[in-house]
């Protein structure tokens, strides 16, 4: 039956054609659709790709009390690549996040970076030239590490002529990094082991507005603040200072000297800073013998904290002062002349808060003209 055989062969051919078309076209279309959906639904940014070679990383000796970590093999540095150890968000291409990763060395910093974060690691040293490639840096965070002054290159910050903020608090520094870029606006060096600030340590920093040196062991400042013509805030609290810094800048607005061993202040010391608003000198060794009658008679000061010293009398203050803290001294009399040289309707103090608790003054020792002089006071504690 030749016609039956022919019919079977035709049907088989048609089925084969249908199957072949399904396998080649519909399978391919489905695969492409699946791949498109996978990209849309499960996109994750990964800063380092397997087809790329790892970025170069500086290697440093590991800490002696821990097992040495394997050092990355040095590779050719590429200006735009993000180090394998860090994250460089694609929507913030000038920032590099390497914080809190147990790093013992500084990875290579690409040249495009402006903001780099290395805080909360185990870094102990900074090699000379570590930032030579990253001359555009504006923020550099190195706080909460174990960096020592003896393990820092002599000019590690020398080429960072655009650096504005340097964070190196909570390290093992025994001296100020030097030289520092003239562009610097904030310098954070609190909680280190610095004992002395040489006169030229801050030389040339005309743009510096905030200096944080609290919780160190500084016993001498000399005139190191004098040339800082833009300085607004100086925090020198919790140190071993026995003298106030010489030559305050005229731009200064906030001075923090609490928890030191200062026992005297020169006459007219604060008058050279006509913008000074806040002075905190609690927990020192100030006595009335170490103060002149005009030491605190500065018209700009709004808040003065002299608590927990050894004062026996209330020092004379300007009538513009708004908050005065004298608790924890040895004051035994309430002298209204400390606040008002003349007491009448037109002459009175702007004082709002006065604390005299923890002294030797008796409540009935308040003079009768105190309400007239201190008419703006809302808090008086004796």
Phi and psi in degrees as a GROMACS rama.xvg file:
@    title "Ramachandran Plot"
@    xaxis  label "Phi"
@    yaxis  label "Psi"
@TYPE xy
-62.0478  -32.6271  UNK-2
-67.325  -34.2143  UNK-3
-66.3274  -43.7052  UNK-4
-61.2361  -42.4695  UNK-5
-62.6308  -41.2918  UNK-6
-62.273  -42.1645  UNK-7
-62.307  -42.2859  UNK-8
-65.8039  -38.236  UNK-9
-64.4663  -45.1352  UNK-10
-61.512  -42.2006  UNK-11
-62.3646  -39.3181  UNK-12
-65.6372  -41.082  UNK-13
-63.3377  -43.6643  UNK-14
-61.8625  -42.1083  UNK-15
-62.5355  -39.219  UNK-16
-64.1597  -41.3988  UNK-17
-62.9623  -45.5462  UNK-18
-64.1812  -41.4346  UNK-19
-63.4903  -40.0279  UNK-20
-65.3033  -40.4732  UNK-21
-61.3654  -47.5577  UNK-22
-64.8082  -37.2848  UNK-23
-87.3559  -31.5849  UNK-24
-105.568  -50.8689  UNK-25
-70.8095  -38.8985  UNK-26
-60.5202  -42.7343  UNK-27
-66.1152  -41.9389  UNK-28
-63.0993  -41.4442  UNK-29
-64.4897  -41.2794  UNK-30
-63.148  -43.581  UNK-31
-63.3475  -42.3049  UNK-32
-60.2285  -43.0534  UNK-33
-62.3564  -43.8897  UNK-34
-65.2913  -39.0357  UNK-35
-62.8021  -44.346  UNK-36
-64.3024  -37.1627  UNK-37
-64.0069  -40.745  UNK-38
-65.5779  -39.9781  UNK-39
-69.5511  -41.9704  UNK-40
-88.054  -20.2798  UNK-41
-131.705  39.3675  UNK-42
-75.7877  127.903  UNK-43
-133.304  130.665  UNK-44
-76.9857  129.497  UNK-45
-125.525  119.954  UNK-46
-71.9091  -15.7974  UNK-47
-128.548  130.4  UNK-48
-112.576  147.383  UNK-49
-66.1106  -29.4175  UNK-50
-76.2138  -10.3034  UNK-51
-96.8906  151.487  UNK-52
-79.9131  146.549  UNK-53
-59.8809  145.704  UNK-54
-70.3351  153.841  UNK-55
-68.3069  139.902  UNK-56
-129.437  135.573  UNK-57
-66.2252  141.325  UNK-58
-113.485  140.382  UNK-59
-132.196  157.569  UNK-60
-63.1426  139.639  UNK-61
-75.9706  162.004  UNK-62
-62.2403  144.614  UNK-63
-69.8234  -24.8512  UNK-64
-92.0581  5.9022  UNK-65
-129.922  161.59  UNK-66
-70.6068  133.278  UNK-67
-63.1001  133.54  UNK-68
-81.5253  147.454  UNK-69
-63.3308  132.057  UNK-70
-85.1891  139.197  UNK-71
-69.28  144.886  UNK-72
-69.6615  131.491  UNK-73
-65.347  131.696  UNK-74
-123.091  169.18  UNK-75
-68.4127  126.453  UNK-76
-75.5858  136.187  UNK-77
-117.307  130.309  UNK-78
-57.3895  -30.5119  UNK-79
-101.66  -9.7563  UNK-80
-74.4309  150.397  UNK-81
-95.018  133.08  UNK-82
-59.1216  149.887  UNK-83
-60.4792  -29.8868  UNK-84
-79.8683  -8.92873  UNK-85
-123.227  175.611  UNK-86
-120.64  134.965  UNK-87
-126.348  94.1113  UNK-88
-58.1192  134.808  UNK-89
-65.7847  -25.3212  UNK-90
-88.4386  1.74958  UNK-91
-144.552  69.8358  UNK-92
-69.5385  -12.7004  UNK-93
-96.8655  8.58255  UNK-94
-117.478  143.628  UNK-95
-132.746  123.401  UNK-96
-107.187  111.43  UNK-97
-125.276  24.1539  UNK-98
-85.3011  150.667  UNK-99
56.4358  54.5926  UNK-100
-133.836  14.8171  UNK-101
58.1594  31.6108  UNK-102
-71.574  141.502  UNK-103
-110.992  0.220074  UNK-104
-144.968  165.933  UNK-105
-93.3136  118.973  UNK-106
-65.6586  164.112  UNK-107
-63.2874  136.216  UNK-108
-103.625  114.601  UNK-109
-59.8112  152.577  UNK-110
-67.5153  -21.8621  UNK-111
-80.1143  -9.32667  UNK-112
-72.669  138.968  UNK-113
-116.272  -25.2437  UNK-114
-131.076  116.163  UNK-115
-128.745  132.766  UNK-116
-122.183  111.04  UNK-117
-115.934  13.9763  UNK-118
-68.8712  161.706  UNK-119
59.8478  49.6513  UNK-120
-128.142  -162.57  UNK-121
-120.198  29.3195  UNK-122
-70.0439  130.953  UNK-123
-111.713  -17.1363  UNK-124
-148.615  159.522  UNK-125
-128.659  115  UNK-126
-73.1384  145.952  UNK-127
-55.6286  131.618  UNK-128
84.5346  7.62293  UNK-129
-60.8935  -29.085  UNK-130
-115.538  14.8267  UNK-131
-62.8735  -28.4374  UNK-132
-80.1569  -24.0266  UNK-133
-102.226  62.0362  UNK-134
-75.4647  -5.26961  UNK-135
-92.9509  1.01544  UNK-136
-58.3264  135.651  UNK-137
-116.553  -35.772  UNK-138
-121.721  132.594  UNK-139
-136.055  112.676  UNK-140
-105.566  113.345  UNK-141
-126.274  17.4068  UNK-142
-74.8203  161.129  UNK-143
58.7964  52.9643  UNK-144
-128.636  -157.149  UNK-145
-130.822  37.468  UNK-146
-76.5231  128.101  UNK-147
-107.496  150.494  UNK-148
-61.3326  -35.3026  UNK-149
-72.3939  -10.9906  UNK-150
-111.392  24.0393  UNK-151
-114.24  138.863  UNK-152
-60.9995  152.957  UNK-153
-68.3439  -27.154  UNK-154
-132.347  43.7195  UNK-155
-65.2198  -27.419  UNK-156
-104.029  8.63492  UNK-157
-62.9121  -32.5748  UNK-158
-96.9361  2.25785  UNK-159
-89.6863  71.0761  UNK-160
-77.5649  0.847897  UNK-161
-116.172  4.58487  UNK-162
-66.8126  128.465  UNK-163
-110.717  -33.7956  UNK-164
-131.856  125.922  UNK-165
-123.627  119.359  UNK-166
-110.324  109.881  UNK-167
-131.886  24.2004  UNK-168
-69.8821  157.209  UNK-169
59.6372  57.9942  UNK-170
-133.86  -159.676  UNK-171
-118.02  32.7127  UNK-172
-69.9178  137.837  UNK-173
-108.866  -6.21766  UNK-174
-152.98  163.746  UNK-175
-70.4684  138.098  UNK-176
-61.065  141.808  UNK-177
-155.429  140.076  UNK-178
-79.9911  159.823  UNK-179
-111.744  147.962  UNK-180
-62.5213  142.269  UNK-181
-67.0983  -18.5174  UNK-182
-77.0652  -9.158  UNK-183
-61.4097  133.447  UNK-184
-110.598  -33.9819  UNK-185
-131.143  133.51  UNK-186
-127.438  115.129  UNK-187
-110.442  108.522  UNK-188
-131.129  22.9244  UNK-189
-68.3273  160.001  UNK-190
56.2684  54.2675  UNK-191
-126.379  -157.617  UNK-192
-124.856  34.0629  UNK-193
-74.9608  132.762  UNK-194
-113.246  -18.7076  UNK-195
-149.55  144.079  UNK-196
-117.257  102.228  UNK-197
-60.3733  155.886  UNK-198
-57.8704  -31.1082  UNK-199
-100.127  9.4777  UNK-200
-65.9659  -30.5123  UNK-201
-112.43  19.8525  UNK-202
-64.7754  135.407  UNK-203
87.4116  -0.811948  UNK-204
-90.3542  64.6911  UNK-205
-69.2635  -17.4251  UNK-206
-95.3272  -4.64048  UNK-207
-67.5842  124.939  UNK-208
-108.385  -25.132  UNK-209
-137.864  127.9  UNK-210
-125.476  119.646  UNK-211
-114.549  108.882  UNK-212
-128.209  22.5371  UNK-213
-70.6344  161.633  UNK-214
55.8216  50.6451  UNK-215
-122.539  -155.555  UNK-216
-127.002  32.4277  UNK-217
-69.8619  125.283  UNK-218
-111.459  -6.41404  UNK-219
-150.816  131.994  UNK-220
-114.758  -27.6993  UNK-221
60.2171  -139.438  UNK-222
-106.51  32.3001  UNK-223
-68.0428  -18.0784  UNK-224
-89.8774  -11.8147  UNK-225
-60.0279  -39.929  UNK-226
-85.8835  3.36246  UNK-227
-86.7986  81.4081  UNK-228
-70.7302  -11.4395  UNK-229
-111.357  4.14709  UNK-230
-65.6405  127.764  UNK-231
-107.791  -38.8936  UNK-232
-128.311  130.861  UNK-233
-129.677  114.642  UNK-234
-108.649  104.6  UNK-235
-117.998  22.9657  UNK-236
-71.3401  160.531  UNK-237
56.9039  56.874  UNK-238
-133.348  -162.58  UNK-239
-117.047  30.4511  UNK-240
-68.8351  135.418  UNK-241
-110.184  -10.8545  UNK-242
-132.294  151.717  UNK-243
-73.4913  152.019  UNK-244
-60.7197  144.124  UNK-245
-83.482  144.647  UNK-246
61.0617  71.0282  UNK-247
-65.4748  144.718  UNK-248
-67.8512  150.438  UNK-249
-68.7302  -21.1163  UNK-250
-83.4596  -9.19388  UNK-251
-64.314  135.234  UNK-252
-118.424  -28.4256  UNK-253
-133.069  125.475  UNK-254
-128.875  119.118  UNK-255
-116.599  114.056  UNK-256
-128.289  16.9201  UNK-257
-65.8424  155.876  UNK-258
60.0772  56.5875  UNK-259
-130.793  -158.575  UNK-260
-127.188  31.9502  UNK-261
-73.1927  131.704  UNK-262
-120.352  -3.0769  UNK-263
-154.29  153.813  UNK-264
-134.777  128.522  UNK-265
-62.8652  155.867  UNK-266
-64.518  141.825  UNK-267
58.8446  25.1785  UNK-268
-62.054  -40.196  UNK-269
-88.8245  -10.9485  UNK-270
-67.8186  -20.4064  UNK-271
-74.4977  -10.2827  UNK-272
-116.807  83.9269  UNK-273
-69.6583  -8.16029  UNK-274
-102.237  3.00237  UNK-275
-64.3926  125.456  UNK-276
-112.483  -40.1919  UNK-277
-125.689  123.717  UNK-278
-127.452  120.991  UNK-279
-122.158  115.969  UNK-280
-133.367  32.5514  UNK-281
-68.4241  160.056  UNK-282
55.4368  51.8798  UNK-283
-122.79  -156.524  UNK-284
-124.15  34.2376  UNK-285
-68.0433  136.474  UNK-286
-126.931  165.067  UNK-287
-66.3387  -25.107  UNK-288
-68.6235  -24.5972  UNK-289
-92.7082  7.41696  UNK-290
-124.349  143.512  UNK-291
-92.1639  173.923  UNK-292
-70.1409  -18.7902  UNK-293
-112.951  14.7658  UNK-294
-57.4214  -45.5465  UNK-295
-106.616  12.9167  UNK-296
-85.4429  61.7975  UNK-297
-110.212  127.22  UNK-298
-70.8727  -15.2426  UNK-299
-88.5548  -25.5134  UNK-300
-68.2694  126.928  UNK-301
-103.873  -29.8341  UNK-302
-132.311  128.413  UNK-303
-132.638  119.099  UNK-304
-112.934  108.324  UNK-305
-118.924  23.6203  UNK-306
-67.7677  153.12  UNK-307
57.4032  53.8365  UNK-308
-122.045  -150.974  UNK-309
-125.477  33.1204  UNK-310
-73.7664  140.344  UNK-311
-109.055  -14.2234  UNK-312
-134.091  155.361  UNK-313
-74.657  120.754  UNK-314
-69.0504  154.166  UNK-315
-71.4324  134.064  UNK-316
-127.826  162.134  UNK-317
-75.5733  152.886  UNK-318
-69.5381  -13.4618  UNK-319
-82.3015  -10.9144  UNK-320
-62.1941  137.598  UNK-321
-109.155  -31.2876  UNK-322
-134.448  124.152  UNK-323
-130.008  122.883  UNK-324
-114.932  114.27  UNK-325
-127.443  15.0179  UNK-326
-66.3736  152.097  UNK-327
75.8637  26.6711  UNK-328
-107.796  -156.776  UNK-329
-123.121  31.5743  UNK-330
-71.1156  132.023  UNK-331
-121.192  6.00289  UNK-332
-147.228  150.636  UNK-333
-103.629  98.2861  UNK-334
-97.5838  111.532  UNK-335
-68.1174  -22.2377  UNK-336
-67.8992  -15.3987  UNK-337
-69.424  -22.7162  UNK-338
-108.7  -37.1603  UNK-339
-134.727  117.54  UNK-340
-72.6179  -31.6931  UNK-341
-130.489  134.041  UNK-342
-113.479  111.671  UNK-343
-157.715  -169.61  UNK-344
-63.89  -34.396  UNK-345
-92.5779  -18.6448  UNK-346
-114.358  115.909  UNK-347
-156.535  165.666  UNK-348
-88.3828  146.568  UNK-349
-88.7053  11.1644  UNK-350
-61.6151  132.122  UNK-351
-109.734  -35.6862  UNK-352
-126.57  126.284  UNK-353
-132.826  119.843  UNK-354
-115.033  119.719  UNK-355
-125.711  12.4053  UNK-356
-68.2683  153.916  UNK-357
78.0915  20.7557  UNK-358
-113.727  -161.431  UNK-359
-111.856  17.7702  UNK-360
-81.1145  137.802  UNK-361
-92.653  147.949  UNK-362
-61.2669  -33.1727  UNK-363
-81.5885  4.87329  UNK-364
-90.6345  1.52775  UNK-365
-71.8928  125.349  UNK-366
-67.4942  154.137  UNK-367
-66.9629  -23.9971  UNK-368
-89.1275  5.65541  UNK-369
-60.409  -42.846  UNK-370
-61.6279  -31.1066  UNK-371
-74.5868  -41.2915  UNK-372
-71.0395  -43.937  UNK-373
-102.6  43.004  UNK-374
-65.8258  -19.9812  UNK-375
-94.2476  -4.19158  UNK-376
-70.151  130.159  UNK-377
-104.453  -20.0039  UNK-378
-134.012  119.496  UNK-379
-132.747  114.901  UNK-380
-114.593  126.156  UNK-381
